[in-house]
Amino acid sequence: MQVVKRDGKLVDFDQSKIRVAIEKANREVKPRERATKEEINQIIDYVEDLDKKRILVEDIQDIIEEQLMSFGKYLLAKKYIDRKST
């Protein structure tokens, strides 16, 4: 899968970028608000299972937010949103 970055550049999908971004947001919330490794893996699997040839980086970020909220991780989703805005 190719990811279309904000500047239009195409890069290969790299699941580690999702993992790192969520883990950074995890460090900003209380332990009970954090996504587990299993939940992070489920989010990555969800994105990969879309089986798209190309996807916008903004779409991946929206999916991550939606998935975090589906796990009841609302504060974490907010922190994730705040991090990507900076």
GIRACOR-V908135 format. One record per residue. RES is the residue in one letter. BURIAL is + if it has 9 or more other C-alpha atoms within 8 Angstrom, else -. D_CENTER is the distance of its C-alpha to the mean C-alpha in Angstrom with 1 decimal. Layout:
# GIRACOR-V908135
<<RES,BURIAL,D_CENTER> <RES,BURIAL,D_CENTER>>
This chain:
# GIRACOR-V908135
<<M,+,15.4> <Q,+,15.6> <V,+,13.1> <V,+,15.0> <K,+,14.3> <R,-,15.7> <D,-,19.0> <G,-,19.3> <K,-,19.1> <L,-,18.0> <V,-,16.2> <D,-,15.5> <F,-,12.1> <D,-,11.2> <Q,-,9.0> <S,-,10.0> <K,-,8.1> <I,+,4.6> <R,+,7.2> <V,-,8.9> <A,+,6.7> <I,+,6.2> <E,-,9.8> <K,-,11.0> <A,+,10.1> <N,+,11.7> <R,-,14.8> <E,-,15.3> <V,+,15.9> <K,-,18.7> <P,-,18.4> <R,-,18.7> <E,+,15.6> <R,+,13.4> <A,+,11.0> <T,-,13.2> <K,-,12.7> <E,-,13.5> <E,+,10.9> <I,+,8.1> <N,-,10.3> <Q,-,10.6> <I,+,7.0> <I,+,7.5> <D,-,11.0> <Y,-,10.3> <V,+,8.8> <E,-,11.7> <D,-,14.1> <L,-,13.9> <D,-,16.2> <K,-,16.2> <K,-,18.1> <R,-,16.2> <I,+,13.2> <L,+,12.5> <V,+,9.7> <E,-,9.9> <D,-,9.7> <I,+,6.4> <Q,-,5.2> <D,-,7.7> <I,+,6.8> <I,+,3.7> <E,+,6.6> <E,+,9.1> <Q,+,8.2> <L,+,8.3> <M,+,11.4> <S,-,12.8> <F,-,13.0> <G,-,14.8> <K,+,12.5> <Y,-,13.5> <L,-,14.2> <L,+,11.0> <A,+,9.2> <K,-,12.0> <K,+,11.6> <Y,+,7.9> <I,+,9.6> <D,-,12.6> <R,-,11.1> <K,-,9.9> <S,-,13.3> <T,-,15.2>>
